[in-house]
Amino acid sequence: MLKKLMTKMTMAMLNNVSDHMMNRMMQDPYTENMFSMVTIMQKLTPRAIFEAGMRAESGKPIERPLGSPIVLSDWHKLLLNPVHLFRLPTADGVQIQTSTTIGPRAKKPLQLEIPILITGMSYGGALSLKAKVALARAATMAGTASNSGEAPLIDEERQEAKFFIGQYNRAGWMNTPEQLRQLDAIEIQLGQGAQAAAPMGMSSIQIGEDLRKAERLKPGQNAVIHTRLPGMNQPSDFIPIVRGLKESYGVPVGLKFCATHYLEKELEYAIEAGVDYIVVDGSEAGTHGGPTTLQDDVGLPTLFALARTIQFLEKKGVKQDISVIASGGLTTPGHFLKAMALGADAVYIGSIALVALMQTQMTKALPYEPATQLPLYLGKFKEDLDVEVASEHLAKFLKSCVEEMKLTSYAMGKTDLAQIDRSDLVCMDPVMSQVLQVDYAGYSTSNQRNPIVQPFSQPEYQPEQAEEHHVH
């Protein structure tokens, strides 16, 4: 009886409240109407409103974790082509090869079992030591490489990584012979997709003693990442840096840069310098917490940047000598395969690797704090990360992705992931198909040219024809 009475009272209260709110929204003028928040959020978006509030609170650039929510690479408009009679699917039981080589012309090429690598995420500037150790351990379990990010060499991380790529960086933290000789590849970091080459830093009060020692900082000294490499005062200075590293260490030396509309001009210098690989980091790349304008409004989307890079290297006749790693916003096995079909030799993953690494451990932070508080160096729950469990989950994620890529290769009639190329793609957008040099899905292969489709060729403008039309 009491339960029924309480239910009736609750329903009556809810009815009164809802009636009152509905009457207000139907009768009040817009300037006094709560419904106005709906239209305001349609115009400004909730993200714009809350980020404006953060700016108004601090008066400083706001830093958003894991990169931009704006994804401009239309990977979903590209589809892979299965086969039945055009050629037969690969027979059951045939082993699909998944290995890749980074820097084939280097003295000591980097040979990996799978083409999915862990991207640069730095100790201190981004992730905790536990998170870095877990990433390195997972990479080793999966047969791939992990990356230092813009950080010094950390013994615990290096010991866990069978294959380790170190970034020769703008802060100078990995740029000593003692550290460089311990690397399996050297990645010259001129910028990244989520932050370009903007100067970044970390206040001394945020730097722990271990990190301060690793970065060779004095007490009270801030950690600073400059816009340029030490000793780079003009573009041509990049060339002797590359040649010196190649000669001294013999491992693949690569260039990582924020994908830019000037990429062909910048790649000219990379080719002249003799880089062994190029990391194309698109605007969808992640970061531990970069300024939103650099994330949202700077650089090229990964898809277009990758296509232009491959086409330029092919035009120069050097694609077979220079490996390409696609990076920025790649999250699924389908993305990885499509990037390789466009010409990438491998892909970097970051944000999605952290998600897989945290898996159900996210609940250690949620719902009171965001999940990013678990792996970040300044995270409130960084000590709660279970390294063994995290590395196992990430290794399983990588294995799952590779298995799906292998299954798709069977359906495409391939025996090696490296065999996949642009002819194995079809594009749903006719203009995009021209840009990417991929067949358009709306035409049969017999109606497309080599395999670039040009469905919108228009007749040249003839002034006399226009004048004649106007007279009539």
MOCOR-V196522 format. One record per pair of residues at least 12 apart in sequence whose ideal C-beta (glycine too) atoms are under 10 Angstrom apart, sorted by the first residue. I is the first residue (numbers start at 1). GAP is how many residues later the second one is. Records with the same first field share a line. If there is no record, write none. Layout:
I = GAP + GAP
This chain:
21 = 13 + 14
25 = 13
37 = 12
45 = 24
47 = 17 + 22 + 23 + 245 + 249
50 = 12
51 = 13 + 241
54 = 238
55 = 237
60 = 231
61 = 137 + 229 + 230 + 231 + 232 + 233
62 = 227 + 228 + 229 + 230 + 231
63 = 132 + 137 + 224 + 225 + 226 + 227 + 228 + 229 + 231 + 232
64 = 130 + 223 + 224 + 225 + 226 + 227 + 228 + 230 + 231 + 232
65 = 61 + 221 + 222 + 223 + 224 + 225 + 286 + 289 + 305 + 306 + 307 + 308 + 311
66 = 128 + 219 + 220 + 221 + 222 + 223 + 224 + 229 + 284 + 285 + 286 + 288 + 289 + 304 + 305 + 306
67 = 125 + 126 + 127 + 128 + 216 + 217 + 218 + 219 + 220 + 221 + 222 + 223 + 225 + 227 + 228 + 229 + 261 + 262 + 283 + 284
68 = 125 + 126 + 215 + 216 + 217 + 218 + 219 + 222 + 224 + 225 + 226 + 227 + 228 + 229 + 230 + 231 + 260 + 261
69 = 215 + 223 + 226 + 227
70 = 213 + 214 + 225 + 226 + 227 + 231 + 259
71 = 211 + 212 + 213 + 230 + 231 + 232 + 257 + 258 + 260
72 = 210 + 211 + 212 + 227 + 228 + 229 + 230 + 231 + 232 + 257
73 = 209 + 210 + 211 + 227 + 228 + 229 + 230 + 231 + 232 + 233 + 255 + 256 + 257 + 262 + 265 + 266
74 = 227 + 229 + 230 + 353 + 354 + 355 + 358
75 = 226 + 227 + 228 + 254 + 255 + 256 + 257 + 259 + 260 + 263 + 264
76 = 258 + 259 + 262 + 352
77 = 226 + 261 + 349 + 350 + 351 + 352 + 355 + 356 + 359 + 361 + 364
78 = 225 + 256 + 257 + 259 + 260 + 261 + 263 + 264 + 344 + 347 + 348 + 349 + 350 + 351 + 354 + 355 + 358 + 360 + 363
79 = 255 + 259 + 345 + 346 + 347 + 348 + 349 + 359 + 362
80 = 254 + 257 + 258 + 261 + 328 + 329 + 331 + 332 + 340 + 344 + 345 + 346
81 = 260 + 330 + 331 + 332 + 339 + 342 + 343 + 344 + 345 + 358 + 360 + 364
82 = 326 + 328 + 329 + 330 + 331 + 342
83 = 328 + 329 + 330 + 331 + 341
84 = 327 + 329
86 = 327 + 359
87 = 325 + 326 + 327
88 = 325
89 = 320 + 321 + 322 + 323 + 324 + 325
90 = 316 + 319 + 320 + 321 + 322 + 323 + 324 + 325 + 326
91 = 319 + 322 + 324
92 = 318
94 = 315 + 316 + 320 + 321
95 = 311 + 320 + 321
96 = 306 + 307 + 309 + 310 + 311 + 312 + 313 + 314 + 318 + 319 + 320 + 321 + 323
97 = 16 + 309 + 312 + 317 + 318 + 319 + 320 + 321 + 322
98 = 14 + 15 + 16 + 17 + 18 + 45 + 304 + 305 + 307 + 308 + 311 + 318 + 319 + 320
99 = 12 + 13 + 14 + 15 + 16 + 44 + 317 + 318 + 319
100 = 12 + 13 + 14 + 15 + 16 + 17 + 44 + 223 + 225 + 240 + 244 + 245 + 246 + 247 + 316 + 317 + 318
101 = 14 + 151 + 176 + 222 + 244 + 245 + 317
102 = 13 + 15 + 43 + 61 + 63 + 82 + 83 + 85 + 149 + 150 + 152 + 174 + 175 + 221 + 222 + 223 + 243 + 244
103 = 81 + 82 + 83 + 143 + 148 + 149 + 150 + 151 + 172 + 173 + 174 + 218 + 219 + 220 + 242
104 = 148 + 172 + 173 + 216 + 217 + 218 + 219 + 241
105 = 141 + 147 + 169 + 171 + 213 + 215 + 216 + 217 + 218
106 = 79 + 80 + 140 + 143 + 144 + 145 + 146 + 147 + 148 + 168 + 169 + 170 + 171 + 215 + 217
107 = 139 + 140 + 142 + 143 + 144 + 145 + 169
108 = 76 + 77 + 141 + 142 + 143 + 144
109 = 75 + 76 + 141 + 142 + 143 + 167 + 168 + 214
110 = 35 + 53 + 54 + 55 + 73 + 74 + 75 + 141 + 142 + 144 + 166 + 167 + 213 + 236
111 = 32 + 52 + 73
112 = 27 + 30 + 31 + 32 + 33 + 50 + 51 + 72 + 233 + 234
113 = 29 + 30 + 31 + 49 + 50 + 289
114 = 25 + 28 + 29 + 30 + 31 + 222 + 232 + 284 + 285 + 287 + 288 + 291 + 303
115 = 29 + 210 + 211 + 221 + 222 + 224 + 225 + 229 + 230 + 231 + 232 + 287 + 290 + 302 + 303
116 = 23 + 26 + 27 + 28 + 29 + 214 + 217 + 220 + 230 + 231 + 232 + 233 + 237 + 281 + 282 + 285 + 286 + 289
117 = 22 + 25 + 27 + 28 + 29 + 30 + 46 + 48 + 68 + 162 + 208 + 210 + 229 + 230 + 231 + 232 + 233 + 236 + 281
118 = 14 + 17 + 18 + 20 + 21 + 24 + 26 + 27 + 28 + 29 + 31 + 43 + 45 + 47 + 230 + 231 + 232 + 235 + 236 + 239 + 276 + 280
119 = 16 + 27 + 28 + 30 + 46 + 68 + 73 + 74 + 137 + 160 + 162 + 166 + 167 + 206 + 208 + 209 + 211 + 228 + 229 + 230 + 231 + 232 + 234
120 = 26 + 27 + 28 + 29 + 30 + 31 + 45 + 46 + 47 + 49 + 67 + 69 + 72 + 136 + 159 + 161 + 165 + 207 + 228 + 230
121 = 14 + 25 + 26 + 27 + 28 + 29 + 30 + 165 + 166 + 167 + 229 + 230 + 232 + 233 + 254 + 255
122 = 25 + 26 + 27 + 28 + 29 + 30 + 32 + 45 + 47 + 49 + 51 + 52 + 67 + 80 + 89 + 101 + 103 + 166 + 255
123 = 25 + 26 + 27 + 28 + 29 + 30 + 31 + 33 + 34 + 50 + 87 + 88 + 91 + 92 + 254
124 = 25 + 26 + 27 + 28 + 30 + 49 + 78 + 82 + 83 + 84 + 86 + 87 + 88 + 90 + 91 + 99 + 164 + 253 + 254
125 = 24 + 25 + 26 + 44 + 46 + 48 + 75 + 76 + 77 + 81 + 82 + 86 + 90 + 98 + 100 + 162 + 163 + 164 + 252 + 253
126 = 23 + 24 + 25 + 160 + 161 + 162 + 163 + 224 + 228 + 249 + 250 + 251 + 252
127 = 22 + 24 + 30 + 161 + 227 + 230 + 248 + 249 + 250 + 251 + 252 + 255 + 258
128 = 80 + 246 + 247 + 248 + 249 + 250 + 251 + 253 + 254 + 255 + 257
129 = 25 + 27 + 28 + 79 + 81 + 82 + 85 + 248 + 253 + 254 + 256 + 258
130 = 26 + 244 + 245 + 247 + 249 + 252 + 253 + 254 + 255 + 256 + 257 + 260
131 = 26 + 223 + 226 + 227 + 243 + 244 + 245 + 246 + 248 + 251 + 254 + 256 + 259
132 = 14 + 16 + 17 + 19 + 22 + 24 + 25 + 28 + 29 + 243 + 245 + 255
133 = 13 + 21 + 23 + 24 + 26 + 27 + 28 + 252 + 254 + 255 + 257 + 258
134 = 12 + 23 + 26 + 219 + 220 + 223 + 224 + 241 + 251 + 252 + 253 + 254 + 255 + 256 + 257 + 258 + 259 + 260 + 261
135 = 12 + 14 + 22 + 25 + 26 + 215 + 218 + 219 + 222 + 240 + 252 + 255 + 256 + 259
136 = 12 + 18 + 20 + 21 + 22 + 23 + 24 + 25 + 26 + 27 + 28 + 251 + 255
137 = 20 + 22 + 23 + 24 + 25 + 250 + 251 + 253 + 254 + 255 + 257 + 258
138 = 22 + 23 + 215 + 218 + 219 + 249 + 252 + 253 + 254 + 255 + 256 + 257 + 258 + 259 + 260
139 = 21 + 22 + 23 + 24 + 25 + 26 + 214 + 252 + 255 + 256 + 259
140 = 19 + 20 + 21 + 22 + 23 + 24 + 251 + 255
141 = 19 + 21 + 250 + 251 + 253 + 254 + 255 + 257 + 258
142 = 20 + 249 + 252 + 253 + 254 + 255 + 256 + 257 + 259 + 260
143 = 19 + 20 + 252 + 255 + 256 + 259
144 = 17 + 18 + 19 + 202 + 205 + 251 + 254 + 258
145 = 16 + 17 + 18 + 19 + 20 + 39 + 40 + 201 + 203
146 = 12 + 14 + 15 + 16 + 17 + 18 + 19 + 207
147 = 14 + 16 + 17 + 18 + 19 + 20 + 38 + 40 + 42 + 109 + 132 + 201 + 203
148 = 13 + 16 + 17 + 18 + 19 + 20 + 21 + 25 + 26 + 31 + 35 + 39 + 41
149 = 16 + 17 + 18 + 20 + 24 + 25 + 38 + 40 + 43 + 139 + 201
150 = 17 + 18 + 19 + 20 + 21 + 22 + 23 + 24 + 39 + 42 + 45 + 50 + 73 + 75
151 = 15 + 16 + 18 + 20 + 22 + 23 + 60 + 63 + 64 + 72
152 = 14 + 17 + 19 + 20 + 21 + 22 + 23 + 24 + 27 + 59 + 61 + 62 + 63 + 64
153 = 13 + 20 + 21 + 23 + 25 + 26 + 27 + 29 + 30 + 61
154 = 25 + 56 + 57 + 60
155 = 27 + 59
156 = 54 + 231
158 = 21 + 24 + 25
160 = 227 + 231
161 = 22 + 23
162 = 22
163 = 20 + 21 + 22
164 = 18 + 19 + 20 + 21
165 = 18 + 19 + 20 + 21 + 22 + 86 + 87 + 89 + 91 + 112 + 114 + 160 + 183
166 = 13 + 14 + 16 + 17 + 18 + 19 + 20 + 21 + 23 + 85
167 = 16 + 18 + 19 + 20 + 21 + 22 + 25 + 87 + 89 + 112
168 = 12 + 15 + 18 + 19 + 20 + 21 + 22 + 61 + 62 + 73 + 74 + 77 + 85 + 86 + 87 + 88
169 = 18 + 19 + 20 + 21 + 56 + 57 + 60 + 61 + 87
170 = 18 + 19 + 20 + 21 + 27 + 29 + 30 + 54 + 55 + 56 + 57 + 58 + 59 + 60 + 62
171 = 18 + 28 + 29 + 30 + 31 + 44 + 52 + 53 + 54 + 55 + 58 + 59
172 = 43 + 44 + 52 + 53 + 54 + 57 + 58 + 59
173 = 41 + 42 + 43 + 44 + 50 + 52
174 = 12 + 13 + 15
175 = 13 + 54 + 55 + 56 + 66 + 70
176 = 40
177 = 71 + 72
180 = 65 + 68 + 69 + 71 + 73
181 = 67 + 68 + 69 + 70
182 = 67
183 = 62 + 66 + 68 + 69 + 70
184 = 65 + 67 + 68
185 = 64 + 66 + 67 + 68 + 69 + 91 + 92 + 138
186 = 56 + 59 + 60 + 62 + 63 + 65 + 66 + 67 + 68 + 90
187 = 65 + 66 + 67 + 68 + 69 + 88 + 90 + 92 + 138
188 = 41 + 44 + 50 + 53 + 54 + 57 + 65 + 66 + 67 + 68 + 69 + 82 + 85 + 87 + 91
189 = 36 + 40 + 65 + 66 + 67 + 68 + 90 + 92
190 = 37 + 38 + 39 + 42 + 48 + 65 + 66 + 67 + 68 + 76 + 80 + 89 + 91
191 = 36 + 37 + 64 + 65 + 66 + 67 + 68 + 69 + 90 + 107 + 108
192 = 64 + 65 + 66 + 67 + 87 + 89 + 93 + 94 + 95 + 98 + 102 + 107 + 135 + 136 + 158
193 = 63 + 64 + 65 + 66 + 67 + 86 + 87 + 88 + 89 + 90 + 91 + 92 + 93 + 94 + 97 + 101 + 102 + 105 + 106 + 107 + 108 + 109 + 112 + 134 + 135 + 136 + 157
194 = 64 + 87 + 88 + 89 + 90 + 91 + 92 + 93 + 94 + 95 + 96 + 97 + 100 + 101 + 102 + 104 + 105 + 134 + 135 + 156 + 157
195 = 30 + 63 + 86 + 90 + 92 + 93 + 94 + 95 + 96 + 99 + 100 + 103 + 104
196 = 31 + 61 + 62 + 63 + 64 + 85 + 87 + 94 + 95 + 98 + 99 + 102 + 103
197 = 28 + 29 + 30 + 31 + 32 + 60 + 61 + 63 + 97 + 101
198 = 27 + 29 + 60 + 92 + 93 + 95 + 96 + 100
199 = 25 + 26 + 27 + 28 + 29
200 = 23 + 24 + 25 + 26 + 27 + 87 + 88 + 89 + 90 + 91 + 94
201 = 21 + 22 + 23 + 24 + 25
202 = 13 + 15 + 20 + 21 + 22 + 23 + 175 + 176
203 = 19 + 20
204 = 13 + 14 + 15 + 16 + 17 + 18 + 19
205 = 15 + 17
206 = 16 + 17 + 171 + 172
207 = 12 + 13 + 14 + 15 + 16 + 170 + 171
208 = 169 + 170
211 = 12 + 166
229 = 12
235 = 30 + 31 + 33 + 34
236 = 33 + 36 + 37
237 = 32
238 = 17 + 28 + 31 + 32 + 34 + 35 + 37
239 = 30 + 31 + 33 + 34 + 35 + 36
240 = 33
241 = 12 + 32
242 = 12 + 13 + 27 + 28 + 30 + 31 + 32 + 33 + 34
243 = 29 + 30 + 31 + 32
245 = 28 + 30 + 31
246 = 27 + 28 + 29 + 30
247 = 27
251 = 25
252 = 23 + 24 + 25 + 70 + 71
253 = 20 + 21 + 22 + 23 + 24
254 = 16 + 21 + 22 + 23 + 24 + 25 + 68 + 69 + 70 + 71
255 = 12 + 14 + 15 + 16 + 18 + 20 + 21 + 22 + 23 + 24 + 25 + 67
256 = 21 + 22 + 23 + 24 + 25 + 69 + 71 + 92
257 = 13 + 21 + 22 + 23 + 24 + 42 + 48
258 = 22 + 23 + 24 + 25 + 27 + 36 + 40 + 41 + 42 + 47 + 70
259 = 20 + 21 + 22 + 23 + 24 + 25 + 26 + 39 + 40 + 41 + 42 + 43 + 44 + 45 + 46 + 47 + 49 + 50 + 67 + 68 + 69
260 = 23 + 38 + 39 + 40 + 45
261 = 38 + 39 + 43 + 44 + 47
262 = 38
263 = 15 + 17 + 36 + 37 + 41 + 42 + 45 + 46 + 49
264 = 44 + 45 + 47 + 48 + 49 + 51 + 52
265 = 47
266 = 12
267 = 13 + 41 + 42 + 45 + 46 + 49 + 51 + 55
268 = 44 + 48
270 = 39 + 43 + 48 + 52
271 = 41 + 42 + 45 + 46 + 47 + 50 + 51
274 = 44 + 47 + 48
275 = 43 + 46 + 47 + 48
276 = 45 + 46 + 47
277 = 44 + 45 + 46 + 47 + 48 + 68 + 69
278 = 31 + 32 + 35 + 44 + 45 + 46 + 47 + 48 + 66 + 67
279 = 30 + 44 + 45 + 46 + 47 + 48 + 49 + 67 + 69
280 = 20 + 22 + 25 + 26 + 27 + 28 + 29 + 30 + 44 + 45 + 46 + 47 + 48 + 59 + 64 + 68
281 = 18 + 19 + 21 + 24 + 44 + 45 + 46 + 47 + 48 + 67 + 69
282 = 17 + 18 + 19 + 20 + 21 + 22 + 23 + 24 + 44 + 45 + 46 + 47 + 48
283 = 12 + 13 + 14 + 15 + 16 + 17 + 18 + 19 + 21 + 22 + 45 + 46
284 = 15 + 16 + 17 + 18 + 19 + 43 + 44 + 45 + 46 + 47 + 67
285 = 14 + 17 + 42 + 43 + 44 + 45 + 63 + 65 + 66
286 = 41 + 42 + 43 + 63 + 64 + 65 + 66 + 67 + 68
287 = 63 + 64
288 = 62 + 66 + 84 + 87 + 88 + 89 + 90 + 91
289 = 83 + 87 + 89
299 = 29
300 = 28
301 = 27 + 28
302 = 24 + 25 + 26 + 27 + 28 + 33 + 37 + 42 + 45
303 = 23 + 25 + 26 + 27 + 32 + 35 + 36 + 39 + 129 + 132 + 133
304 = 128 + 131 + 132
305 = 21 + 22 + 23
306 = 18 + 19 + 20 + 21 + 22 + 24 + 32 + 33 + 36 + 37 + 38 + 41 + 130
307 = 19 + 32 + 35 + 36 + 115 + 125 + 128 + 129 + 130 + 131
308 = 127 + 128
309 = 13 + 15 + 17 + 33 + 34 + 35
310 = 14 + 16 + 29 + 32 + 33 + 34 + 112 + 126 + 127
311 = 31 + 32 + 111 + 124 + 125 + 126
313 = 30
314 = 29 + 123
319 = 24 + 26
322 = 23
323 = 21 + 22 + 23
324 = 15 + 16 + 18 + 19 + 20 + 21 + 22 + 23
325 = 14 + 19 + 20 + 21 + 22 + 23
326 = 12 + 13 + 14 + 16 + 17 + 18 + 19 + 20 + 21 + 22
327 = 12 + 17 + 19 + 20 + 21 + 22 + 23
328 = 19 + 20 + 21 + 22 + 23
329 = 20 + 21 + 22 + 23
330 = 14 + 17 + 18 + 19 + 20 + 21 + 22
331 = 18 + 19 + 20 + 21 + 22 + 24 + 70
332 = 17 + 20 + 69 + 72
333 = 67 + 68 + 69 + 70 + 71 + 72 + 73 + 74 + 75
334 = 67 + 70 + 71 + 74
335 = 12 + 14 + 17 + 66
336 = 13 + 65 + 66 + 68 + 69 + 81
337 = 64 + 67 + 68 + 71 + 72 + 75 + 80 + 83 + 87 + 88
338 = 82 + 86 + 87 + 98 + 100
339 = 81
340 = 65 + 77 + 78 + 79 + 80 + 81 + 84
341 = 71 + 76 + 78 + 79 + 80 + 81 + 82 + 83 + 84 + 95 + 97
342 = 78 + 79 + 80 + 83 + 94 + 95 + 96
343 = 77 + 78 + 79 + 94
345 = 72 + 73
346 = 71 + 72
347 = 54
349 = 45 + 48 + 49 + 52
351 = 21
352 = 42 + 45 + 49
353 = 41 + 44 + 45
354 = 17 + 18 + 20 + 21 + 22 + 36 + 40
355 = 16 + 20 + 38 + 39 + 42
356 = 34 + 37 + 38 + 39 + 40 + 41 + 42 + 44 + 45
357 = 17 + 18 + 28 + 30 + 32 + 33 + 34 + 35 + 36 + 37 + 38 + 40
358 = 13 + 14 + 16 + 17 + 27 + 31 + 32 + 35 + 36
359 = 30 + 31 + 33 + 34 + 35 + 37 + 38
360 = 29 + 33
361 = 13 + 14 + 20 + 23 + 24 + 25 + 28 + 29 + 32
362 = 12 + 13 + 19
364 = 17 + 20 + 21 + 22
365 = 14 + 15 + 16 + 17 + 19 + 20
366 = 15
368 = 12 + 13
369 = 12
374 = 16
375 = 15
402 = 15
405 = 12 + 15
408 = 12 + 16
409 = 15
412 = 12
422 = 14 + 15 + 16 + 17 + 29 + 30
423 = 15 + 16 + 22 + 28
424 = 14 + 15
425 = 12 + 13 + 14 + 16 + 26
426 = 12 + 13 + 14 + 15 + 16 + 17 + 19 + 22 + 25
427 = 12 + 13 + 14 + 15 + 26
428 = 12 + 13 + 14
429 = 12 + 13
430 = 12 + 13 + 23 + 24 + 25 + 26
431 = 22 + 24 + 25
433 = 15 + 18 + 19 + 20 + 21 + 22
434 = 18 + 19 + 20 + 21 + 22 + 23
435 = 17
436 = 16
437 = 13 + 14 + 15 + 16
438 = 13 + 14 + 15
439 = 12 + 13 + 14
440 = 12 + 13 + 14 + 15
441 = 12
442 = 13
443 = 12
